[in-house]
C-alpha cells in the first residue's frame, strides 16, 4: 500500500472537516520528503520520507507540528485505540470522569481524532506561563488538558443531564442518530459540529465578492455544437487563421 | 560464497582475482543517484569524452530540457530557427459581465449532471433534421438525406482539417 496514503490516513476525518482545507494541501504540508528518485526511466519511483508522526493538539499543517516532528526527532509510539464509530463531536455536552474536575459537565471545544482526544471548555485545566523573560514572570494562561474519548469522558443524556452510554441507531426516516442506552432518548447532533474554520454553518456563510452565487451556478448556458474547444474559442474571438505552419511539417 | 573468495585470495596472494558480486551485500547495488549526467553534470573528462561522441551519435547525448517544449528547431548546421507559431498564444476572452467567479459559495446545493457523451452530441446536432427528413420522406433507400445540411455533408477529412486550421497541437503525433 502506498506510504503517503498510510501517513495521510492517520489524520482524522473530523480534523479535515473542521480545517476545510483541500486534502492535497494537508498531505503536502505534512509530508517530509528527504529524497525522491529523479523522474527518469531507469529509476523506480521511491521516496525517503518521514513515516512516523507524533500527533498533538497542534494541527498537522501548522508550523508547530513541523517543529514537534522535526527531522531527526524520534518519539515513542503512542498507542491509540481504533474507534470504529466516533460519537463525540464539537459542541456536545460531556461529563468529565477523571481528574480534578471529575463529575463536572462541559461542552466540547476541540476534537483531536488522531489521539482520541477531546478538549472540554474550562475543564481539566492547568495554568501555564507564556512569554517568560529574565525579569518578566510571564503571562498566566489557563489551558485545557485533553481527555480520552474512550474512558475519561462520557456523553450526557439531555433529558436528565446524567452521563450515559450511547448507541448509533436509525430513526424511522432513515437518519442515523445517537441514542442513550439508559433512557432511549435521541441525543441530537450539536450545531457546532457543522462548524469549520470558514463558517459556523453552511447557511450562515457570508458570500464574498469572489464567490459564485447559486442562481448563476445552476444556469445552463451550454449549447452543443460540432466544434472542438479551440474552434469554439476562435469563433468567439472571430479570428480566421488560414496560413498556419503545421507543426507536423517542421523538420525534426 | 564470500568466505571461499577470501580463502582463494590467501592461497594465491600475487594473483589479482576479479571479484564477482554474488553475495547478499551486493544486492543493494541499485543506487543510481549519480547516473543522470546530462547537460553540465559530470566530470570534465566525462564531458570531453561526451563531446567526441556527440558528432557520431547525437541521440546518445541529447540535451535535457527539463520538460520545456521547444519553440523552433535546429537545422543541419545546428543553428536554432525560431518558429513564431510554436510559441503558445494565450487566448483570453473578455470577462466583462461574466457572472461566474473563481470560488463557489458554501450555500450552494450540489449540482449533479450526467456525462455529456458523443452520443448526446450527435443527438443534439443531427437528430432533429433526421426526424424531419424521415417524416417528409427526404431520406433515400440507404437512409442518407437527399438534402444534407452543412453538418451532414461534412466528411471526416474535412472535419479534421477544420479542427487543425486553428493551429492547435492536439493532433500532433
Interface residues (C-beta under 8 A of the other chain):
Chain A: X38 X40 X42 X43 X198 X199 X202 X203 X205 X207 X208 X209 X210 X211 X212 X213 X214 X216 X217 X218 X222 X224 X225 X226 X228 X230 X231 X233 X234 X236 X237 X241 X242 X244 X245 X246 X247 X248 X250 X251 X252
Chain B: X32 X35 X36 X73 X75 X83 X85 X86 X91 X93 X99 X100 X101 X102 X103 X104 X105 X106 X107 X108 X109 X111 X116 X120 X121 X124 X125 X151 X154 X159 X162 X163 X164 X165 X166 X167 X168 X169 X170 X172 X173
